[in-house]
């Protein structure tokens, strides 16, 4: 899991995972936004809390968290059929 802030275009599910605390989201094919994001990241990199980024990612995307979500979903579906 990443402990670094990231710059990403708005693809896949990244828009749901990315926020001002862990990176910068840019619109696809908007070069000016990407350039601004690079500039911002360079000048504001120190302001990102790497420990907070790591803790947030672990709380949402760790193996245990995802396994528990699947387990709950599976149990809900089983209960619906019985």
C-alpha positions as CSV (number, residue, x, y, z in Angstrom):
1,X,0.0,0.0,0.0
2,X,1.2,3.4,-0.8
3,X,2.3,5.8,1.9
4,X,3.1,8.5,-0.7
5,X,0.7,11.1,-2.1
6,X,-0.2,10.4,-5.7
7,X,-1.3,12.2,-8.8
8,X,-3.8,10.3,-10.9
9,X,-6.3,10.9,-13.7
10,X,-9.9,10.1,-13.1
11,X,-9.9,6.4,-14.1
12,X,-11.3,3.3,-12.6
13,X,-12.2,3.6,-8.9
14,X,-9.4,6.1,-8.1
15,X,-11.8,9.0,-7.7
16,X,-13.4,7.2,-4.7
17,X,-10.1,6.5,-3.1
18,X,-8.2,9.8,-3.8
19,X,-8.8,13.0,-1.8
20,X,-7.0,16.1,-0.9
21,X,-5.3,14.3,2.0
22,X,-3.6,11.6,-0.1
23,X,-3.1,13.1,-3.6
24,X,-4.4,15.1,-6.5
25,X,-7.0,13.9,-9.1
26,X,-6.9,15.4,-12.6
27,X,-9.4,15.2,-15.4
28,X,-8.4,12.8,-18.2
29,X,-6.5,14.4,-21.1
30,X,-6.2,17.8,-19.4
31,X,-2.5,18.6,-19.7
32,X,-2.8,21.9,-17.9
33,X,-4.3,20.2,-14.9
34,X,-1.6,17.7,-14.8
35,X,1.1,20.4,-15.0
36,X,-0.6,22.2,-12.1
37,X,-0.8,19.0,-10.1
38,X,2.9,18.4,-10.6
39,X,3.7,21.9,-9.5
40,X,1.4,21.7,-6.5
41,X,2.9,18.3,-5.5
42,X,6.4,19.6,-5.7
43,X,5.7,22.7,-3.5
44,X,3.2,21.1,-1.1
45,X,4.7,17.6,-0.8
46,X,5.9,18.3,2.8
47,X,2.3,19.0,3.9
48,X,1.1,15.4,3.1
49,X,1.0,13.2,6.2
50,X,2.5,9.9,5.0
51,X,1.5,8.1,8.3
52,X,-2.1,9.2,7.9
53,X,-2.1,8.2,4.2
54,X,-0.8,4.7,5.2
55,X,-3.3,4.3,8.1
56,X,-6.2,5.4,5.8
57,X,-5.1,2.9,3.1
58,X,-4.7,0.1,5.6
59,X,-8.1,0.7,7.2
60,X,-9.9,0.6,3.8
61,X,-7.8,-1.8,1.6
62,X,-5.9,-4.3,3.8
63,X,-6.4,-8.0,3.2
64,X,-8.4,-8.3,6.4
65,X,-10.7,-5.4,5.6
66,X,-11.5,-6.7,2.1
67,X,-11.9,-10.2,3.4
68,X,-14.3,-9.1,6.0
69,X,-16.3,-7.1,3.4
70,X,-16.5,-10.2,1.2
71,X,-17.5,-12.4,4.2
72,X,-20.3,-10.0,5.2
73,X,-21.5,-9.8,1.6
74,X,-21.5,-13.6,1.2
75,X,-23.4,-14.1,4.5
76,X,-26.0,-11.5,3.4
77,X,-26.5,-13.3,0.1
78,X,-26.8,-16.7,1.7
79,X,-29.4,-15.4,4.2
80,X,-31.4,-14.0,1.3
81,X,-31.7,-17.4,-0.3
82,X,-32.6,-19.4,2.8
